Amino acid sequence: MVKTILIGAGLLFIAVLFMGVKIFFTKEGKFPDIHIGDNKAMQERGIGCATSQDAQMRSKTSPVKLMLKSKNHK
């Protein structure tokens, strides 16, 4: 049981090491940016991340608030 877990952990470590060779062992190695807002194809379609879209929606003034602030509203 313990031997199986140790072998599995060792294989997992080796797999992660092989997947990250460029990242771990080169000066220019860095993790890829997978943020939706930085993806060119998504930018062309006008799609951003949920946080950015939420901030945009919160910055817009509500039509109800505009109506309540207008001088014509009684």
PyMOL Python script that loads the backbone (N, CA, C, O; Angstrom):
from pymol import cmd

cmd.read_pdbstr("""\
ATOM      1  N   MET A   1       0.821  -1.191   0.000  1.00  0.00           N
ATOM      2  CA  MET A   1       0.000   0.000   0.000  1.00  0.00           C
ATOM      3  C   MET A   1       0.868   1.260   0.000  1.00  0.00           C
ATOM      4  O   MET A   1       0.699   2.138  -0.847  1.00  0.00           O
ATOM      5  N   VAL A   2       1.788   1.341   0.947  1.00  0.00           N
ATOM      6  CA  VAL A   2       2.668   2.505   1.045  1.00  0.00           C
ATOM      7  C   VAL A   2       3.592   2.564  -0.170  1.00  0.00           C
ATOM      8  O   VAL A   2       3.886   3.640  -0.693  1.00  0.00           O
ATOM      9  N   LYS A   3       4.043   1.389  -0.607  1.00  0.00           N
ATOM     10  CA  LYS A   3       4.933   1.324  -1.763  1.00  0.00           C
ATOM     11  C   LYS A   3       4.223   1.851  -3.007  1.00  0.00           C
ATOM     12  O   LYS A   3       4.833   2.561  -3.806  1.00  0.00           O
ATOM     13  N   THR A   4       2.954   1.520  -3.183  1.00  0.00           N
ATOM     14  CA  THR A   4       2.171   1.981  -4.324  1.00  0.00           C
ATOM     15  C   THR A   4       2.003   3.496  -4.302  1.00  0.00           C
ATOM     16  O   THR A   4       2.107   4.151  -5.339  1.00  0.00           O
ATOM     17  N   ILE A   5       1.747   4.044  -3.129  1.00  0.00           N
ATOM     18  CA  ILE A   5       1.595   5.497  -2.989  1.00  0.00           C
ATOM     19  C   ILE A   5       2.903   6.199  -3.307  1.00  0.00           C
ATOM     20  O   ILE A   5       2.897   7.224  -3.990  1.00  0.00           O
ATOM     21  N   LEU A   6       4.021   5.675  -2.831  1.00  0.00           N
ATOM     22  CA  LEU A   6       5.324   6.289  -3.115  1.00  0.00           C
ATOM     23  C   LEU A   6       5.659   6.222  -4.594  1.00  0.00           C
ATOM     24  O   LEU A   6       6.190   7.184  -5.149  1.00  0.00           O
ATOM     25  N   ILE A   7       5.364   5.119  -5.235  1.00  0.00           N
ATOM     26  CA  ILE A   7       5.616   4.995  -6.677  1.00  0.00           C
ATOM     27  C   ILE A   7       4.738   5.982  -7.440  1.00  0.00           C
ATOM     28  O   ILE A   7       5.204   6.642  -8.369  1.00  0.00           O
ATOM     29  N   GLY A   8       3.481   6.081  -7.054  1.00  0.00           N
ATOM     30  CA  GLY A   8       2.565   7.030  -7.704  1.00  0.00           C
ATOM     31  C   GLY A   8       3.010   8.464  -7.529  1.00  0.00           C
ATOM     32  O   GLY A   8       2.978   9.246  -8.478  1.00  0.00           O
ATOM     33  N   ALA A   9       3.427   8.820  -6.315  1.00  0.00           N
ATOM     34  CA  ALA A   9       3.910  10.179  -6.053  1.00  0.00           C
ATOM     35  C   ALA A   9       5.181  10.462  -6.856  1.00  0.00           C
ATOM     36  O   ALA A   9       5.361  11.570  -7.362  1.00  0.00           O
ATOM     37  N   GLY A  10       6.049   9.478  -6.973  1.00  0.00           N
ATOM     38  CA  GLY A  10       7.275   9.653  -7.763  1.00  0.00           C
ATOM     39  C   GLY A  10       6.977   9.846  -9.238  1.00  0.00           C
ATOM     40  O   GLY A  10       7.575  10.698  -9.894  1.00  0.00           O
ATOM     41  N   LEU A  11       6.051   9.054  -9.757  1.00  0.00           N
ATOM     42  CA  LEU A  11       5.669   9.206 -11.168  1.00  0.00           C
ATOM     43  C   LEU A  11       5.006  10.557 -11.418  1.00  0.00           C
ATOM     44  O   LEU A  11       5.247  11.192 -12.444  1.00  0.00           O
ATOM     45  N   LEU A  12       4.184  10.987 -10.488  1.00  0.00           N
ATOM     46  CA  LEU A  12       3.542  12.293 -10.613  1.00  0.00           C
ATOM     47  C   LEU A  12       4.579  13.413 -10.600  1.00  0.00           C
ATOM     48  O   LEU A  12       4.482  14.356 -11.385  1.00  0.00           O
ATOM     49  N   PHE A  13       5.567  13.315  -9.720  1.00  0.00           N
ATOM     50  CA  PHE A  13       6.636  14.312  -9.653  1.00  0.00           C
ATOM     51  C   PHE A  13       7.407  14.367 -10.968  1.00  0.00           C
ATOM     52  O   PHE A  13       7.696  15.449 -11.477  1.00  0.00           O
ATOM     53  N   ILE A  14       7.737  13.207 -11.512  1.00  0.00           N
ATOM     54  CA  ILE A  14       8.479  13.154 -12.779  1.00  0.00           C
ATOM     55  C   ILE A  14       7.644  13.754 -13.905  1.00  0.00           C
ATOM     56  O   ILE A  14       8.177  14.482 -14.743  1.00  0.00           O
ATOM     57  N   ALA A  15       6.352  13.462 -13.939  1.00  0.00           N
ATOM     58  CA  ALA A  15       5.473  14.002 -14.982  1.00  0.00           C
ATOM     59  C   ALA A  15       5.415  15.526 -14.907  1.00  0.00           C
ATOM     60  O   ALA A  15       5.509  16.201 -15.932  1.00  0.00           O
ATOM     61  N   VAL A  16       5.261  16.070 -13.701  1.00  0.00           N
ATOM     62  CA  VAL A  16       5.205  17.524 -13.527  1.00  0.00           C
ATOM     63  C   VAL A  16       6.544  18.144 -13.914  1.00  0.00           C
ATOM     64  O   VAL A  16       6.573  19.212 -14.526  1.00  0.00           O
ATOM     65  N   LEU A  17       7.626  17.504 -13.575  1.00  0.00           N
ATOM     66  CA  LEU A  17       8.950  17.998 -13.924  1.00  0.00           C
ATOM     67  C   LEU A  17       9.126  18.053 -15.444  1.00  0.00           C
ATOM     68  O   LEU A  17       9.637  19.040 -15.972  1.00  0.00           O
ATOM     69  N   PHE A  18       8.707  17.003 -16.146  1.00  0.00           N
ATOM     70  CA  PHE A  18       8.826  16.992 -17.600  1.00  0.00           C
ATOM     71  C   PHE A  18       7.927  18.042 -18.254  1.00  0.00           C
ATOM     72  O   PHE A  18       8.319  18.653 -19.248  1.00  0.00           O
ATOM     73  N   MET A  19       6.746  18.258 -17.716  1.00  0.00           N
ATOM     74  CA  MET A  19       5.846  19.265 -18.280  1.00  0.00           C
ATOM     75  C   MET A  19       6.393  20.677 -18.071  1.00  0.00           C
ATOM     76  O   MET A  19       6.107  21.573 -18.866  1.00  0.00           O
ATOM     77  N   GLY A  20       7.163  20.881 -17.028  1.00  0.00           N
ATOM     78  CA  GLY A  20       7.648  22.216 -16.713  1.00  0.00           C
ATOM     79  C   GLY A  20       9.109  22.439 -16.995  1.00  0.00           C
ATOM     80  O   GLY A  20       9.692  23.370 -16.439  1.00  0.00           O
ATOM     81  N   VAL A  21       9.739  21.627 -17.841  1.00  0.00           N
ATOM     82  CA  VAL A  21      11.173  21.766 -18.110  1.00  0.00           C
ATOM     83  C   VAL A  21      11.507  23.178 -18.580  1.00  0.00           C
ATOM     84  O   VAL A  21      12.447  23.788 -18.071  1.00  0.00           O
ATOM     85  N   LYS A  22      10.760  23.701 -19.533  1.00  0.00           N
ATOM     86  CA  LYS A  22      11.037  25.036 -20.068  1.00  0.00           C
ATOM     87  C   LYS A  22      10.841  26.103 -18.995  1.00  0.00           C
ATOM     88  O   LYS A  22      11.609  27.062 -18.919  1.00  0.00           O
ATOM     89  N   ILE A  23       9.827  25.934 -18.179  1.00  0.00           N
ATOM     90  CA  ILE A  23       9.529  26.925 -17.152  1.00  0.00           C
ATOM     91  C   ILE A  23      10.564  26.897 -16.033  1.00  0.00           C
ATOM     92  O   ILE A  23      11.018  27.944 -15.572  1.00  0.00           O
ATOM     93  N   PHE A  24      10.931  25.704 -15.603  1.00  0.00           N
ATOM     94  CA  PHE A  24      11.815  25.577 -14.451  1.00  0.00           C
ATOM     95  C   PHE A  24      13.294  25.795 -14.779  1.00  0.00           C
ATOM     96  O   PHE A  24      14.050  26.256 -13.924  1.00  0.00           O
ATOM     97  N   PHE A  25      13.712  25.470 -15.997  1.00  0.00           N
ATOM     98  CA  PHE A  25      15.144  25.432 -16.291  1.00  0.00           C
ATOM     99  C   PHE A  25      15.638  26.440 -17.320  1.00  0.00           C
ATOM    100  O   PHE A  25      16.787  26.333 -17.750  1.00  0.00           O
ATOM    101  N   THR A  26      14.841  27.402 -17.733  1.00  0.00           N
ATOM    102  CA  THR A  26      15.324  28.442 -18.639  1.00  0.00           C
ATOM    103  C   THR A  26      15.122  29.799 -17.988  1.00  0.00           C
ATOM    104  O   THR A  26      14.251  29.967 -17.134  1.00  0.00           O
ATOM    105  N   LYS A  27      15.929  30.759 -18.395  1.00  0.00           N
ATOM    106  CA  LYS A  27      15.826  32.101 -17.829  1.00  0.00           C
ATOM    107  C   LYS A  27      14.531  32.783 -18.249  1.00  0.00           C
ATOM    108  O   LYS A  27      13.953  33.549 -17.477  1.00  0.00           O
ATOM    109  N   GLU A  28      14.078  32.512 -19.458  1.00  0.00           N
ATOM    110  CA  GLU A  28      12.869  33.157 -19.967  1.00  0.00           C
ATOM    111  C   GLU A  28      11.612  32.361 -19.645  1.00  0.00           C
ATOM    112  O   GLU A  28      10.516  32.714 -20.081  1.00  0.00           O
ATOM    113  N   GLY A  29      11.772  31.306 -18.894  1.00  0.00           N
ATOM    114  CA  GLY A  29      10.633  30.454 -18.592  1.00  0.00           C
ATOM    115  C   GLY A  29       9.628  31.143 -17.691  1.00  0.00           C
ATOM    116  O   GLY A  29       9.984  31.683 -16.644  1.00  0.00           O
ATOM    117  N   LYS A  30       8.381  31.121 -18.101  1.00  0.00           N
ATOM    118  CA  LYS A  30       7.309  31.662 -17.277  1.00  0.00           C
ATOM    119  C   LYS A  30       6.041  30.889 -17.595  1.00  0.00           C
ATOM    120  O   LYS A  30       5.908  30.301 -18.668  1.00  0.00           O
ATOM    121  N   PHE A  31       5.129  30.898 -16.666  1.00  0.00           N
ATOM    122  CA  PHE A  31       3.879  30.200 -16.874  1.00  0.00           C
ATOM    123  C   PHE A  31       3.065  30.954 -17.916  1.00  0.00           C
ATOM    124  O   PHE A  31       3.079  32.185 -17.933  1.00  0.00           O
ATOM    125  N   PRO A  32       2.359  30.244 -18.781  1.00  0.00           N
ATOM    126  CA  PRO A  32       1.564  30.920 -19.802  1.00  0.00           C
ATOM    127  C   PRO A  32       0.420  31.700 -19.160  1.00  0.00           C
ATOM    128  O   PRO A  32      -0.151  31.283 -18.153  1.00  0.00           O
ATOM    129  N   ASP A  33       0.103  32.833 -19.764  1.00  0.00           N
ATOM    130  CA  ASP A  33      -0.985  33.652 -19.257  1.00  0.00           C
ATOM    131  C   ASP A  33      -2.286  33.121 -19.838  1.00  0.00           C
ATOM    132  O   ASP A  33      -2.509  33.198 -21.046  1.00  0.00           O
ATOM    133  N   ILE A  34      -3.134  32.591 -18.990  1.00  0.00           N
ATOM    134  CA  ILE A  34      -4.374  31.995 -19.464  1.00  0.00           C
ATOM    135  C   ILE A  34      -5.578  32.871 -19.128  1.00  0.00           C
ATOM    136  O   ILE A  34      -6.719  32.411 -19.183  1.00  0.00           O
ATOM    137  N   HIS A  35      -5.327  34.117 -18.785  1.00  0.00           N
ATOM    138  CA  HIS A  35      -6.398  35.043 -18.452  1.00  0.00           C
ATOM    139  C   HIS A  35      -7.221  35.336 -19.705  1.00  0.00           C
ATOM    140  O   HIS A  35      -6.659  35.643 -20.756  1.00  0.00           O
ATOM    141  N   ILE A  36      -8.514  35.247 -19.602  1.00  0.00           N
ATOM    142  CA  ILE A  36      -9.397  35.417 -20.761  1.00  0.00           C
ATOM    143  C   ILE A  36      -9.231  36.800 -21.375  1.00  0.00           C
ATOM    144  O   ILE A  36      -9.266  36.934 -22.598  1.00  0.00           O
ATOM    145  N   GLY A  37      -9.052  37.818 -20.562  1.00  0.00           N
ATOM    146  CA  GLY A  37      -8.942  39.186 -21.059  1.00  0.00           C
ATOM    147  C   GLY A  37      -7.700  39.421 -21.897  1.00  0.00           C
ATOM    148  O   GLY A  37      -7.659  40.378 -22.671  1.00  0.00           O
ATOM    149  N   ASP A  38      -6.685  38.575 -21.765  1.00  0.00           N
ATOM    150  CA  ASP A  38      -5.452  38.738 -22.528  1.00  0.00           C
ATOM    151  C   ASP A  38      -5.438  37.919 -23.811  1.00  0.00           C
ATOM    152  O   ASP A  38      -4.474  37.997 -24.573  1.00  0.00           O
ATOM    153  N   ASN A  39      -6.468  37.145 -24.065  1.00  0.00           N
ATOM    154  CA  ASN A  39      -6.551  36.308 -25.253  1.00  0.00           C
ATOM    155  C   ASN A  39      -7.009  37.157 -26.438  1.00  0.00           C
ATOM    156  O   ASN A  39      -8.067  37.783 -26.377  1.00  0.00           O
ATOM    157  N   LYS A  40      -6.218  37.183 -27.521  1.00  0.00           N
ATOM    158  CA  LYS A  40      -6.528  38.040 -28.669  1.00  0.00           C
ATOM    159  C   LYS A  40      -7.848  37.661 -29.336  1.00  0.00           C
ATOM    160  O   LYS A  40      -8.615  38.541 -29.728  1.00  0.00           O
ATOM    161  N   ALA A  41      -8.118  36.378 -29.468  1.00  0.00           N
ATOM    162  CA  ALA A  41      -9.364  35.943 -30.107  1.00  0.00           C
ATOM    163  C   ALA A  41     -10.574  36.401 -29.294  1.00  0.00           C
ATOM    164  O   ALA A  41     -11.590  36.803 -29.862  1.00  0.00           O
ATOM    165  N   MET A  42     -10.467  36.343 -27.989  1.00  0.00           N
ATOM    166  CA  MET A  42     -11.576  36.789 -27.142  1.00  0.00           C
ATOM    167  C   MET A  42     -11.735  38.306 -27.211  1.00  0.00           C
ATOM    168  O   MET A  42     -12.858  38.811 -27.194  1.00  0.00           O
ATOM    169  N   GLN A  43     -10.619  39.034 -27.289  1.00  0.00           N
ATOM    170  CA  GLN A  43     -10.682  40.485 -27.396  1.00  0.00           C
ATOM    171  C   GLN A  43     -11.373  40.904 -28.688  1.00  0.00           C
ATOM    172  O   GLN A  43     -12.161  41.850 -28.694  1.00  0.00           O
ATOM    173  N   GLU A  44     -11.080  40.198 -29.787  1.00  0.00           N
ATOM    174  CA  GLU A  44     -11.706  40.524 -31.070  1.00  0.00           C
ATOM    175  C   GLU A  44     -13.219  40.328 -31.006  1.00  0.00           C
ATOM    176  O   GLU A  44     -13.964  41.038 -31.681  1.00  0.00           O
ATOM    177  N   ARG A  45     -13.665  39.396 -30.220  1.00  0.00           N
ATOM    178  CA  ARG A  45     -15.100  39.135 -30.086  1.00  0.00           C
ATOM    179  C   ARG A  45     -15.746  40.007 -29.012  1.00  0.00           C
ATOM    180  O   ARG A  45     -16.962  39.965 -28.826  1.00  0.00           O
ATOM    181  N   GLY A  46     -14.941  40.794 -28.308  1.00  0.00           N
ATOM    182  CA  GLY A  46     -15.473  41.658 -27.264  1.00  0.00           C
ATOM    183  C   GLY A  46     -15.785  40.935 -25.969  1.00  0.00           C
ATOM    184  O   GLY A  46     -16.599  41.403 -25.172  1.00  0.00           O
ATOM    185  N   ILE A  47     -15.141  39.794 -25.756  1.00  0.00           N
ATOM    186  CA  ILE A  47     -15.373  38.999 -24.553  1.00  0.00           C
ATOM    187  C   ILE A  47     -14.243  39.249 -23.565  1.00  0.00           C
ATOM    188  O   ILE A  47     -13.067  39.159 -23.919  1.00  0.00           O
ATOM    189  N   GLY A  48     -14.598  39.558 -22.346  1.00  0.00           N
ATOM    190  CA  GLY A  48     -13.606  39.762 -21.301  1.00  0.00           C
ATOM    191  C   GLY A  48     -13.864  38.827 -20.143  1.00  0.00           C
ATOM    192  O   GLY A  48     -14.790  38.017 -20.183  1.00  0.00           O
ATOM    193  N   CYS A  49     -13.059  38.935 -19.126  1.00  0.00           N
ATOM    194  CA  CYS A  49     -13.258  38.077 -17.968  1.00  0.00           C
ATOM    195  C   CYS A  49     -14.449  38.585 -17.159  1.00  0.00           C
ATOM    196  O   CYS A  49     -14.887  39.722 -17.331  1.00  0.00           O
ATOM    197  N   ALA A  50     -14.953  37.755 -16.302  1.00  0.00           N
ATOM    198  CA  ALA A  50     -16.135  38.100 -15.513  1.00  0.00           C
ATOM    199  C   ALA A  50     -15.886  39.322 -14.628  1.00  0.00           C
ATOM    200  O   ALA A  50     -16.781  40.147 -14.444  1.00  0.00           O
ATOM    201  N   THR A  51     -14.693  39.439 -14.089  1.00  0.00           N
ATOM    202  CA  THR A  51     -14.372  40.574 -13.223  1.00  0.00           C
ATOM    203  C   THR A  51     -14.411  41.879 -14.009  1.00  0.00           C
ATOM    204  O   THR A  51     -14.950  42.878 -13.532  1.00  0.00           O
ATOM    205  N   SER A  52     -13.838  41.874 -15.219  1.00  0.00           N
ATOM    206  CA  SER A  52     -13.838  43.080 -16.052  1.00  0.00           C
ATOM    207  C   SER A  52     -15.247  43.436 -16.499  1.00  0.00           C
ATOM    208  O   SER A  52     -15.627  44.607 -16.480  1.00  0.00           O
ATOM    209  N   GLN A  53     -16.020  42.444 -16.897  1.00  0.00           N
ATOM    210  CA  GLN A  53     -17.387  42.705 -17.330  1.00  0.00           C
ATOM    211  C   GLN A  53     -18.234  43.230 -16.181  1.00  0.00           C
ATOM    212  O   GLN A  53     -19.074  44.108 -16.380  1.00  0.00           O
ATOM    213  N   ASP A  54     -18.024  42.705 -14.989  1.00  0.00           N
ATOM    214  CA  ASP A  54     -18.759  43.181 -13.817  1.00  0.00           C
ATOM    215  C   ASP A  54     -18.412  44.633 -13.524  1.00  0.00           C
ATOM    216  O   ASP A  54     -19.296  45.433 -13.216  1.00  0.00           O
ATOM    217  N   ALA A  55     -17.135  44.980 -13.616  1.00  0.00           N
ATOM    218  CA  ALA A  55     -16.713  46.361 -13.368  1.00  0.00           C
ATOM    219  C   ALA A  55     -17.314  47.307 -14.406  1.00  0.00           C
ATOM    220  O   ALA A  55     -17.724  48.417 -14.065  1.00  0.00           O
ATOM    221  N   GLN A  56     -17.371  46.879 -15.668  1.00  0.00           N
ATOM    222  CA  GLN A  56     -17.979  47.707 -16.714  1.00  0.00           C
ATOM    223  C   GLN A  56     -19.458  47.937 -16.441  1.00  0.00           C
ATOM    224  O   GLN A  56     -19.951  49.056 -16.579  1.00  0.00           O
ATOM    225  N   MET A  57     -20.159  46.891 -16.059  1.00  0.00           N
ATOM    226  CA  MET A  57     -21.590  47.026 -15.795  1.00  0.00           C
ATOM    227  C   MET A  57     -21.853  47.910 -14.575  1.00  0.00           C
ATOM    228  O   MET A  57     -22.823  48.667 -14.555  1.00  0.00           O
ATOM    229  N   ARG A  58     -21.005  47.819 -13.575  1.00  0.00           N
ATOM    230  CA  ARG A  58     -21.190  48.641 -12.373  1.00  0.00           C
ATOM    231  C   ARG A  58     -20.885  50.111 -12.639  1.00  0.00           C
ATOM    232  O   ARG A  58     -21.416  50.988 -11.957  1.00  0.00           O
ATOM    233  N   SER A  59     -20.031  50.387 -13.627  1.00  0.00           N
ATOM    234  CA  SER A  59     -19.683  51.774 -13.921  1.00  0.00           C
ATOM    235  C   SER A  59     -20.779  52.494 -14.711  1.00  0.00           C
ATOM    236  O   SER A  59     -20.815  53.724 -14.739  1.00  0.00           O
ATOM    237  N   LYS A  60     -21.666  51.740 -15.347  1.00  0.00           N
ATOM    238  CA  LYS A  60     -22.768  52.349 -16.097  1.00  0.00           C
ATOM    239  C   LYS A  60     -23.835  52.843 -15.123  1.00  0.00           C
ATOM    240  O   LYS A  60     -24.105  52.213 -14.101  1.00  0.00           O
ATOM    241  N   THR A  61     -24.430  53.978 -15.462  1.00  0.00           N
ATOM    242  CA  THR A  61     -25.484  54.532 -14.627  1.00  0.00           C
ATOM    243  C   THR A  61     -26.810  53.879 -14.990  1.00  0.00           C
ATOM    244  O   THR A  61     -27.141  53.731 -16.167  1.00  0.00           O
ATOM    245  N   SER A  62     -27.541  53.504 -13.997  1.00  0.00           N
ATOM    246  CA  SER A  62     -28.829  52.850 -14.189  1.00  0.00           C
ATOM    247  C   SER A  62     -29.840  53.829 -14.767  1.00  0.00           C
ATOM    248  O   SER A  62     -29.880  54.979 -14.329  1.00  0.00           O
ATOM    249  N   PRO A  63     -30.661  53.423 -15.736  1.00  0.00           N
ATOM    250  CA  PRO A  63     -31.696  54.307 -16.277  1.00  0.00           C
ATOM    251  C   PRO A  63     -32.683  54.762 -15.202  1.00  0.00           C
ATOM    252  O   PRO A  63     -33.212  55.871 -15.275  1.00  0.00           O
ATOM    253  N   VAL A  64     -32.927  53.928 -14.224  1.00  0.00           N
ATOM    254  CA  VAL A  64     -33.829  54.308 -13.131  1.00  0.00           C
ATOM    255  C   VAL A  64     -33.226  55.458 -12.327  1.00  0.00           C
ATOM    256  O   VAL A  64     -33.926  56.401 -11.961  1.00  0.00           O
ATOM    257  N   LYS A  65     -31.929  55.374 -12.055  1.00  0.00           N
ATOM    258  CA  LYS A  65     -31.279  56.454 -11.307  1.00  0.00           C
ATOM    259  C   LYS A  65     -31.286  57.749 -12.113  1.00  0.00           C
ATOM    260  O   LYS A  65     -31.482  58.827 -11.552  1.00  0.00           O
ATOM    261  N   LEU A  66     -31.075  57.649 -13.418  1.00  0.00           N
ATOM    262  CA  LEU A  66     -31.123  58.843 -14.268  1.00  0.00           C
ATOM    263  C   LEU A  66     -32.511  59.471 -14.235  1.00  0.00           C
ATOM    264  O   LEU A  66     -32.644  60.692 -14.163  1.00  0.00           O
ATOM    265  N   MET A  67     -33.533  58.643 -14.285  1.00  0.00           N
ATOM    266  CA  MET A  67     -34.900  59.140 -14.257  1.00  0.00           C
ATOM    267  C   MET A  67     -35.193  59.819 -12.922  1.00  0.00           C
ATOM    268  O   MET A  67     -35.840  60.865 -12.879  1.00  0.00           O
ATOM    269  N   LEU A  68     -34.720  59.223 -11.845  1.00  0.00           N
ATOM    270  CA  LEU A  68     -34.972  59.810 -10.528  1.00  0.00           C
ATOM    271  C   LEU A  68     -34.226  61.132 -10.330  1.00  0.00           C
ATOM    272  O   LEU A  68     -34.688  62.000  -9.590  1.00  0.00           O
ATOM    273  N   LYS A  69     -33.087  61.283 -10.981  1.00  0.00           N
ATOM    274  CA  LYS A  69     -32.303  62.516 -10.857  1.00  0.00           C
ATOM    275  C   LYS A  69     -32.804  63.622 -11.785  1.00  0.00           C
ATOM    276  O   LYS A  69     -32.476  64.791 -11.583  1.00  0.00           O
ATOM    277  N   SER A  70     -33.586  63.269 -12.788  1.00  0.00           N
ATOM    278  CA  SER A  70     -34.011  64.277 -13.769  1.00  0.00           C
ATOM    279  C   SER A  70     -34.960  65.285 -13.115  1.00  0.00           C
ATOM    280  O   SER A  70     -35.618  64.993 -12.117  1.00  0.00           O
ATOM    281  N   LYS A  71     -35.009  66.467 -13.705  1.00  0.00           N
ATOM    282  CA  LYS A  71     -35.850  67.544 -13.185  1.00  0.00           C
ATOM    283  C   LYS A  71     -37.327  67.320 -13.522  1.00  0.00           C
ATOM    284  O   LYS A  71     -38.212  67.887 -12.882  1.00  0.00           O
ATOM    285  N   ASN A  72     -37.578  66.492 -14.527  1.00  0.00           N
ATOM    286  CA  ASN A  72     -38.973  66.238 -14.925  1.00  0.00           C
ATOM    287  C   ASN A  72     -39.665  65.264 -14.012  1.00  0.00           C
ATOM    288  O   ASN A  72     -40.892  65.167 -14.035  1.00  0.00           O
ATOM    289  N   HIS A  73     -38.925  64.548 -13.216  1.00  0.00           N
ATOM    290  CA  HIS A  73     -39.511  63.551 -12.320  1.00  0.00           C
ATOM    291  C   HIS A  73     -40.094  64.253 -11.098  1.00  0.00           C
ATOM    292  O   HIS A  73     -39.435  65.084 -10.472  1.00  0.00           O
ATOM    293  N   LYS A  74     -41.310  63.916 -10.775  1.00  0.00           N
ATOM    294  CA  LYS A  74     -41.947  64.549  -9.602  1.00  0.00           C
ATOM    295  C   LYS A  74     -42.220  63.546  -8.530  1.00  0.00           C
ATOM    296  O   LYS A  74     -42.749  63.898  -7.476  1.00  0.00           O
TER     297      LYS A  74
END
""", "prot")
cmd.dss("prot")
cmd.show_as("cartoon", "prot")
cmd.util.cbc("prot")
cmd.orient("prot")
